[in-house]
Amino acid sequence: MEMASWTGFFRTLGYIVLFYYLFKFLARIFAPILMRKAMSKVQQKMQEQTQQQQNNNTQQQTSKAEMPREKKKVGEYVDYVEVE
């Protein structure tokens, strides 16, 4: 009975080691591919955001150029002094 438990233990240990090295091997193959894909998605999102910001800036500049500015003086600047 004791021999069967050692055999099962070593078999389980062997599977764990086998899966560990298999995972390491597959990670070396697929990790660079997944990283490139993730980086391209991030780059694409950043480009879209940059284009949106540029579009917003040009729209704001054109709307500011069309609207005349009013030059009103609202009031004087008052400096408050602390009373003791």
N, C-alpha and C positions, 0 to 999 in steps of 0.2 A: 504493500500500500504506500509505503513511504517513497519508493522508487518512482511510482506514477506521478506523485506530486512534484518531484524534482524534474521529471521529464516535462511536465506541463509548465513548470516555472521557466525552464530553459527555452522551451518553444515560444512562450509569451515574450520572454526577453529578446529572443531572436526576431520575432515579428516587430517588436518596438524598434530595435536597431535597424532592421530592414526598412521600415516605413520612414524612419528619421533620415537615412541616407537617400532614399527615394525622393522624399520631400525636398532635401537639399539640392539634389540633382535637377529636379523639375523647376525649383525656384530659380536656379541659375539660368535656365533656358527661358522661362516665361517672365521673370521679373523685368528685364530690360524692355520687353515688348509692351508689358502693361504700363511701365513708367513712360515710355514714349507716347502711348495713347493718352495717358492722363495729362501729360505736359502739352500735347497738342490741343486738348480740350480747354485747358487753362489759358493757353495762348489765344485761342479763338475767342473765348469770353472776354479777355482783356482787349482784344482788337475791337470787338463789338461795343464795349463800354467806351473806348476811346472815340470811336466814330459817333456814338450818341452824344458824348460831351462836345465834340467839335460841332455837331449839328446844332446843339443847344446854344453854343457860344455864337455861332453865326446868326441864329434866329434872334438872339438877344441884341446883337450888334445892329441888325437891320431894324429891329423894333425901336431901339434907342435913337437911331438916326432919323427915323420918321417922326418921332414925337418931339415937339419943341420943348425945351426946358424952361420952366418958370424960375425966374431969379427974384425970389422974394426974401426980404429979410424978416425973420420972424421976431427977433428981439435982440436985446443986448445980452452979453455974457455977464452974469453976476457972480462975484466971488463972495462966498459966505464966510464970515468970520465967527469963530466960536466965542460965545459970551461966557465969561467966568463969573 
